[in-house]
């Protein structure tokens, strides 16, 4: 019996030592977050801001369920500084539509005319239904990206929402033009479309008898603690709003722009702090804190590629070539005066958010700003992977204490 006990004790100690050595070697570089995102990172951000002519930006970095780094830079460095979501509204709207799907209110593969008061069909394929899934994946063959009429509606409010949907897309509409449609079978090809999400939001309002903002607040903004996410610039103190700028390439001067309120309901504004909650929910397959926002299977559906690296309201194949890897998901957003982006990886539960307040109307500034954004993504992931976090150090300490406790138990057992 004593020999058996000795063997058990020896094996336990040996396993403990092996665990100690393994964990020690893997966590030897573990550092507090403030030491990871240090002055070197700040200096590089400042240099890249200057090179891209950005007056202000805000950066957030997420590790699993925690925001491990968030900071404002430049003229407006407060973390409650508000930026427009621009095309980041699309993932937000997609989550709202997918929530209707979870609730059994809509069928993603149903003809959208089931939910509307008028008929929308691609005139080149009048017998082919257009579905909510096609709208979410931008495969409905709607060609609004280069439509001057749609741009005039959105920026100059020439026709009220949602009236312009029927007027633009229905053959009998007052604003109809055949070139608003691609001559391709619906569902067969990708065509970036904001109007598709205008239709989805209208379907949501018709099916719930609520405004889009009401529905978002009840089902997402409040459960996610996004109290600083609102629909209008006038909802904020003016000093809280990031001031839009554009770089004049002719005069080499930075110019301040007017604030723009777009003419569709998916025009929300937010902060890095607020939007991080949304990203945490996506990273964790529909859960934020103790709240389940979307079913896990529905998030998985959202993340499945449909066409051209796009899922349902989200790019699911962003390739930043980070440390020789890719597989990021997220979205880009930009317009006159702003560039806003986010990216995340499900595999290692890392997310980054980048909001900035400079972009000229011709988007000539965009390449340098996007290079800046790519640096933030790559460097954030590299720093976290190479250095670990305080949470890792805590786990290491806890494991070591457990090993010591195990050793004491073995020693006492042998003494007896």
Secondary structure, DSSP 4 states (H G I P E B T S, - for coil): -HHHHHHHHHHHHHHHHHHHHHHHHHHTT---HHHHS-HHHHHHHHHHHHHHT-SEEEEEEEETTEEEEEEEEES---TT-BEE-GGGHHHHHHHHHHHHHHTTS--TTSBGGGTSSS----GGGTTS--BHHHHHTT-S-B--TT-HHHHHHHHH--S-TTHHHHHHHSTTSTT--GGGB-SS-TTSS----SHHHHHHHHHHHHHHTS-HHHHHIIIIITTTT-TT-BS-GGGS-GGGBPPPEEEETTTTEEEE------SSS---EE-HHHHHHHHHHHHTTTEETTEE-S-HHHHHHHTS--BTTB-SSSEEEE---BTTB--EEEEEEEETTEEEEEEEETTTTEEEEEEE-B--TT-TTHHHHHHHHHHHHHHHHHHHHHH--HHHHHHHHHHHHHHHHHHHHHHHHHH-
